[in-house]
Amino acid sequence: MIRNFQEHAANERTFLAWIRTAIAVVGFGIAIGRLGSRIPSPWTEVALFVTGGVVVFLSYLRMRAKQKEIDTPGEFSAEERPFDLLLLALVCSMFALMAFFTLHLV
């Protein structure tokens, strides 16, 4: 059995939640852009895809850092990492892009 299995499983579930969030926001943003009568700028779609890719990449780096922390003997630190804050900022920017899509189409 894997040492600290429950912690590793929770870490992987968190990683998958970030992946689902990125896919959902990009997908909804593209769908909203296609619903309107005017075609949005292709740069907004590119921005959504790039931001989604960066979210996936940073969430992977976060997962790897947490894996190393889990395998390190001793106490877990509750400090926030730059990955966490950057991921939050990127998801907020993805929502802002979706709002831009929606307002642009009105």
Summary of the structure (lengths in Angstrom):
residues: 106
radius of gyration: 17.1
end to end distance: 55.5
largest distance: 57.9
contacts: 280
relative contact order: 0.19
helix: 80%
strand: 0%
